[in-house]
Amino acid sequence: MNTMTKKIAAAAIASAVAFSGVASASAATYTVKSGDTLWEIAKKLKSTVDDIVKANGIENANEINVGEKLYVPRYIKKGMKDQ
């Protein structure tokens, strides 16, 4: 998936949550480090594995590569503070 397609996918995911009880949505860029998992990245950046997979066109969530740049949709629920 090319960079423009990833940006469009991240924007589409962000707009999809506009009326779902989410106060705000954005996308971060994350560079995969040795030992990272999508679950850990999602937890750290307030996202979900499923949304990271969709935003980046990942075919196998268990296979990410060190140095790979991922677009990570981020969400903050209404009434919750960003930590």
ABEGO torsion letter per residue (X at the ends): XBAAAAAAAAAAAAAAAAAAGBABBBBBBBBBBBGBBAAAAAAAAGBBAAAAAAAAGBABAABBBBGBBBBBBBBBBBGBBBX
